[in-house]
């Protein structure tokens, strides 16, 4: 079974890009999606995808509160 980090990497690769290019994520996932150039509208859409994929509630406020992809993974691990 894929880890939460692997699942998030795949969701990002499948659903997000910046200027038509895939997002380059560092190995430790210590980057925010906004730092990577993802728009707030795309982040909200991605939050909905994450919520559906993981079966958790993930709100617009959660998008603001989560400071990095690594933090998102930790929160999802704690919630599932």
Secondary structure, 3 states (H helix, E strand, C coil): CCCHHHHHHHHHHHHCEECCEECCCCCCCCCCCCCCCCCHHHHHHHHHHHHHHHCCCCCHHHHHHCCCHHHHHHHHHHHC
